Amino acid sequence: MDNRRKAIRTEIERQGTLSTPDGSIVRACNLRNISSRGARVMIEDHAGLPDGLVLHVTQDNVSWPCRVVRRQAGEIGVQFT
């Protein structure tokens, strides 16, 4: 199978939060993989989340502005902006 990704993804298990840039919506999430360009994020309910978010990884105390590029049941894909 051809890997068409532009950046290598690393499998991880980290807890974090997704929030709107103004902090008005905050939801707990779990990261499953990450690259220099984006991440796969497990989240119970992504209904009502806008496309523009901030992903914060609690354990590493880092944050990235991002946008949702894929939505599926129980997970989203984000691209760092």
C-alpha positions as a printed Julia matrix, in Angstrom:
81×3 Matrix{Float64}:
   0.0    0.0    0.0
   1.28   3.44  -0.94
   1.77   5.95   1.87
   0.69   9.31   0.46
   1.21  11.27   3.67
   3.55  14.26   3.49
   4.82  13.77   7.05
   5.59  10.65   9.08
   3.07   9.97  11.83
   4.13   8.76  15.26
   1.78   6.6   17.33
   1.24   8.13  20.8
  -1.22   8.0   23.65
  -1.64  11.4   25.25
  -4.53  13.11  26.97
  -5.44  16.6   25.96
  -8.14  19.14  25.31
  -9.64  20.79  22.27
 -10.88  24.33  22.68
 -12.0   27.24  20.6
  -9.39  30.02  20.34
 -11.4   32.14  22.79
 -11.8   29.22  25.22
 -15.6   29.18  25.04
 -15.77  25.45  24.2
 -13.42  22.93  25.83
 -13.6   19.16  25.33
 -11.38  16.36  26.63
  -9.67  14.23  23.98
  -6.97  11.63  23.43
  -4.26  11.8   20.78
  -3.51   8.58  18.93
  -0.94   9.77  16.39
   0.82  12.97  15.51
   3.09  14.42  12.83
   4.58  17.8   12.1
   1.44  18.61  10.1
  -1.45  17.23  12.17
  -2.91  14.62  14.49
  -5.57  11.94  14.92
  -7.7   12.86  17.91
 -10.2   10.6   19.66
 -13.17  12.54  21.03
 -16.53  11.26  22.24
 -18.63  14.09  20.85
 -17.41  16.45  18.17
 -20.88  17.82  17.39
 -20.86  21.58  17.69
 -17.08  21.9   17.45
 -16.07  24.53  14.9
 -13.34  23.84  12.35
 -10.86  26.23  14.02
  -9.54  24.87  17.33
  -6.57  24.77  19.69
  -5.21  21.34  20.63
  -3.5   21.25  24.04
  -1.5   18.19  25.18
  -1.75  18.14  28.94
   1.27  15.91  29.71
   3.65  17.87  27.48
   2.13  21.31  28.18
   2.13  22.23  24.47
  -0.59  23.69  22.28
  -1.17  24.01  18.54
  -3.76  26.0   16.64
  -5.4   23.62  14.2
  -8.37  23.05  11.93
 -10.57  19.99  11.57
  -9.99  18.26   8.23
 -11.82  14.98   8.91
 -14.74  13.95  11.15
 -15.72  10.36  11.9
 -17.6    8.68  14.72
 -15.47   9.05  17.84
 -12.54  10.85  16.2
 -11.37  13.79  14.15
  -8.32  14.56  12.09
  -6.71  17.96  12.57
  -4.17  19.89  10.57
  -1.89  22.3   12.42
  -2.15  25.9   11.22
